[in-house]
Amino acid sequence: MKTTMMKTAAMILSLGLFAGCATNGGLEEGIANAQAAADAAMKAAKEAQLDAATAQGSADAALKAANSAKDSAEACNERCGRMSEKAMAK
């Protein structure tokens, strides 16, 4: 009877250890999946940051071009106003 109980206890202990190892394997797989997801998210964030920097550069260039066009239009308006005043004075 003691032999049967010892064999049964050994089987239960073995099954418990095996189940524990299987659980740890699943845990390690979960950690690896989480790390892969975090790495993918970091890569996407870096790409988004690069895209944002590129967009900011384009926006700055567009603002500079718009300010230059505004200055040119104001200068032209002043010249046209002076030419009109000269023509009216004659």
RAMO-V127800 format. One record per helix or strand of 2 or more residues. SS is the DSSP state (helix for helix, strand for strand). FROM is the first residue (numbers start at 1). LEN is the number of residues. If there is no record, write none. Layout:
ss=SS from=FROM len=LEN
ss=SS from=FROM len=LEN
This chain:
ss=helix from=2 len=88
